[in-house]
Amino acid sequence: MAENKLNPKLGMDAASLKKSLENHIRFTLGKDQYTSTTYDRYSGLALATRDRLIERWIQTQQTYYDKNAKRVYYLSLEFLLGRTLGNSLMNLGLQKEAEKTAQELGYSLEELREKEWDAGLGNGGLGRLAACFLDSLATMELPAVGYGIRYDYGIFFQSIRDGWQVETPDNWLRFGNVWEFPRPEFTCVVHFYGRTEDWLDENGWKRKRWVDAEEIVAVAYDTPVPGYGNNTVNNLRLWSAKASREFDLNYFNGGDYIQAVAAKATSENITKVLYPNDNVFEGKELRLKQEYFFVSATIQDIFRRYKKTHKTFDQFPDKVAIQLNDTHPAIAIAELMRILVDIERLDWDAAWNITVQTFGYTNHTILPEALEKWSVGLLGRVLPRHLEIIYEINSRFLDGVRERYPADPDLWRDLSIIEEGEDKKIRMANLAIVGSHSLNGVAALHTEILKKSVFPGFYRLWPEKFNNKTNGVTQRRWLKLCNPELSALISSKIGEGWITNLGELRKLEPFAEDSGFRNEWAQVKKKKKEQLAAYILSRNNIEVNPESLFDIQVKRLHEYKRQLLNALHVVTLYNRIIDNPAADHVPRTVIFAGKAAPGYWMAKLIIKLITSIADKVNSDPRVGDLLKVVFLRNYAVSNAEKIIPAANLSEQISTAGTEASGTGNMKFALNGALTIGTLDGANIEILEEVGKDNIFIFGLDSTGVSALKSKGYDPYYYYNKNRELYRILNQIRQGFFSPDQVDRFAPLADALLSNGDTYMLLADYDSYIACQDRAAKLWKDQDAWNKSSILNTARMGKFSTDRTIAEYAKDIWKVHPVHIDF
């Protein structure tokens, strides 16, 4: 056990923890041993754990003030936190004490942890990355605050009924949230609508102001974020919309009290629900209001904190680093300019210099349809002053571009923040690039595509702004917490240094040659598979064979992520078993999980196809244990922690050039799964680290995709050439998996054939099947498979968010660790 460097003021032993828990059950929850429920016991333990964070939290914030430290402000519309209890106990070094406490109460710690509702305030990778970043920032003792929205309803709860996805609200706050602290003293007023007017200040200078605007109150809720094994506890501040106290007097004076109240209630809808993301941008007014709401409150909060110790703005970029997690918070650039110019009365050039030095922008998407573009009419109506400021930013920016490139109107048009046309639009990515000193991609390939294909004009203009920060994951949650058995085995051989320095995993490499260690490794994997098999039986009533190859694809449902290609392989296996039952088939369990955005019909149809294939395969007595197909409902952080450690094969099969990075690929490999994937996103860097013999790569690379598209891609060519593929598509189209409605899945076949196969599944099918066959062949040699599994884990040191954050801190934010004495 690593030395616990914490200097506790509250007892960190099991007896003290139990006493705190019992006190909370009695004095906070008003229960006793006879009336308290399992949920009460969870709440008591969570509150007792929280108590041990509070003193460190207060000390951390005070130290930052005392040392006048530069802080990072991480702005993200999503934070996919998952559950907090286990992570907090781990980071505090209290896991064993909590296990003992729970046992003395007649429970297992896992039973109590299961009572916590996932904080699902994100759709997937972007929100989970933000959560991992918070963990790394605190573990590395970097002064930071995360800012986002406290959605009343998180990402929807997914049920599967008759094979179809059904969405129900995720009322995660139904029983409150013991981890948060409301901060009514830090409310901010946020404005919408209204108009602007000119006025003369006392010096006779012409200025602008925003008037006749509606007011919404932003109330802060704080959640402590502990570092691992230190005294740092950083803050996540989420904003909730509340109605202002004033009624609309037009309603009130007219005697319509109910309408007046209803109007105020409507204003609180801004933070009601997280928008489900399907990677196609929709310019909805509520979404714009959400983005500005949390940005405005955040910028006000940053100013309040800065002005406590500074009377001028000369040092603002030296004390404040704001990172935009994608374009969702990009309106912050116009908001900072509005405050500096309109309210603080700086001249434009000084304000602009501060703004550019303060902001960094992370891009997360290659898909053009996902880039935010707001209608000028909508933005001007909701945020009239910001539209004026954006036009001024664009005018001054384009003047500079024309000066450098006077004969290149195509470049001017490409770089303009305003997209001309019948419906003019604001390109938020362009605003983010123009208003920041740094633009980073999140994988090496992604960053190169940004330079060459997505923003080539900006790269030509400002090559120095572009940099890569390959994503990572926090090994604390995604190995130590979710896979304690494997973590213990690793630590028994190489110590615990890997928990804060993932590069230490390289020390595992020699053990890959040790047959005894390979056997121990295999036993841990088997145990995790048995645990997942029990979970599948309880959830889906499907018995799966833990000895089979667990082939897993879990991620958001989207056509470019190609769950459909995986389904084609499943049908390939099924047909082969039926055609030749005596062949030497590798038993395989194929597991899917993921949510489709509610309005994304094709993704939901793919879910229905997968569940229909599962029904056919799992009920066919000729197949038996040779093949099982499972779709696990309601994929979330908490069940990802059960699924990922059990994987043998990790499906990362997006069309090359479409996935920015991926982080699931890293979590799987860290837990010893072998990747089957394309040369896309961070798969390329995983290949470089683990070596070509320990990964299964197939299909076109991004250059090959572009070349095939440019010369004319004909999906029918592949359909007619490959008899297995021909048969499968006909089965799908002709109702083999939908006898009750023969044409149900015809749109999927049509998308692949008649409608051009946008994501080139058919072009990659041959290569994918051959690659799957190679994986099956290796699986037959368990010793060789286990060796590759060990090497995957051993060589994942690069893919920690600790490394990512260290690069951000050095290259973009210029922030330094601040040690917290306690």
FENUR-V127834 format. One record per backbone hydrogen bond with DSSP energy under -1.0 kcal/mol. NH is the residue of the N-H (numbers start at 0). CO is the residue of the C=O. If there is no record, write none. Layout:
nh-><NH:NH>
co-><CO:CO>
This chain:
nh-><16:17:18:19:20:21:22:23:24:25:26:27:28:30:35:40:41:42:43:44:45:46:47:48:49:50:52:53:56:57:58:59:60:61:62:63:64:65:66:67:68:70:71:72:73:74:75:78:79:80:81:87:88:89:90:91:92:93:97:98:99:100:101:102:103:104:105:106:111:112:113:114:115:118:119:120:127:128:129:130:131:132:133:134:135:136:137:138:139:140:141:144:145:146:147:149:150:151:152:153:154:156:158:160:163:165:167:170:171:173:175:179:180:182:185:186:187:189:191:192:194:196:198:200:203:206:208:210:213:215:216:217:218:220:221:222:224:226:228:233:234:235:236:237:238:239:241:251:252:254:255:256:259:260:261:262:263:264:265:266:268:270:271:273:280:283:287:288:289:290:291:292:293:294:295:296:297:298:299:300:301:302:303:304:305:306:308:315:318:318:319:320:321:322:323:324:325:325:329:331:332:334:335:336:337:338:339:340:341:343:345:350:351:352:353:354:355:356:357:358:359:360:361:362:369:370:373:375:378:379:380:381:382:386:387:388:389:390:391:392:393:394:395:396:397:398:399:400:401:402:403:404:407:411:412:413:414:415:418:424:425:426:427:430:431:432:433:434:435:436:438:439:440:446:447:448:449:450:451:452:453:454:458:459:460:461:464:466:468:470:472:477:479:480:481:482:486:487:488:489:490:491:492:493:494:498:499:500:503:504:505:506:507:508:510:511:512:513:517:518:519:520:521:522:523:524:525:526:527:528:529:530:531:532:533:534:535:536:537:538:539:540:547:548:550:551:552:554:556:560:565:566:567:568:569:570:571:572:573:574:575:576:577:578:579:582:584:587:588:589:590:591:592:599:600:603:604:605:606:607:608:609:610:611:612:613:614:615:616:617:618:619:622:623:625:627:629:631:639:640:642:643:645:646:647:648:649:650:651:654:657:666:667:668:669:670:671:672:673:675:676:677:679:681:682:685:686:687:688:689:690:693:695:697:704:705:706:707:708:709:710:716:718:719:720:721:725:726:727:728:729:730:731:732:733:735:740:743:745:747:748:749:750:751:752:754:755:756:759:763:767:768:769:770:771:772:773:774:775:776:777:778:779:780:784:785:786:787:788:789:790:791:792:793:794:795:798:800:803:804:805:806:807:808:809:810:811:812:813:814:817>
co-><12:13:14:15:16:17:18:19:20:21:22:23:23:24:31:36:37:38:39:40:41:42:43:44:45:46:49:49:52:53:54:55:56:57:58:59:60:61:62:64:63:318:142:320:144:322:146:120:126:78:118:83:84:85:86:87:89:88:93:94:95:96:97:98:99:100:102:101:107:108:109:111:112:81:117:118:123:124:125:126:127:128:129:130:131:132:133:134:135:137:136:71:234:73:236:238:148:270:271:169:119:167:165:163:160:158:156:168:169:170:172:176:221:219:182:183:217:215:213:381:210:208:206:204:200:198:196:194:191:189:241:187:239:237:180:235:233:231:90:224:143:222:145:220:147:218:216:247:248:251:250:254:255:256:257:258:259:260:261:262:265:267:268:152:368:281:283:284:285:286:287:288:289:290:291:292:293:294:295:296:297:298:299:300:301:302:305:312:314:315:315:70:357:72:359:74:323:361:326:328:329:330:331:332:333:334:335:336:337:338:339:346:347:348:349:350:351:352:353:354:321:437:323:439:366:367:425:423:374:375:376:377:378:382:383:384:385:386:387:388:389:390:391:392:393:394:395:396:397:398:399:400:404:407:408:409:410:411:424:418:373:416:371:426:427:428:429:430:432:358:464:360:466:442:443:444:445:446:447:448:448:449:454:455:456:457:461:438:440:441:798:473:474:475:476:478:482:483:484:485:486:487:489:489:490:495:496:496:500:501:502:503:504:505:507:508:509:510:513:514:515:516:517:518:519:520:521:522:523:524:525:526:527:528:529:530:531:532:533:534:535:536:544:586:588:648:590:592:594:557:561:562:563:564:565:566:567:568:569:570:571:572:573:574:575:579:582:625:548:627:550:629:552:596:598:599:600:601:602:603:604:605:606:607:608:609:610:611:612:613:614:616:619:619:622:587:589:591:635:636:638:639:642:643:549:549:673:551:675:559:654:662:663:664:665:666:668:667:647:649:695:651:677:660:679:681:682:683:684:685:686:690:674:676:700:701:702:703:704:705:706:713:714:715:716:717:721:722:723:724:725:726:727:728:729:730:737:740:742:744:744:745:746:747:748:749:752:750:756:759:763:764:765:766:767:768:769:770:771:772:773:774:775:777:780:781:782:783:784:785:786:787:788:789:790:792:795:472:799:800:801:802:803:804:805:806:807:807:808:808:140>
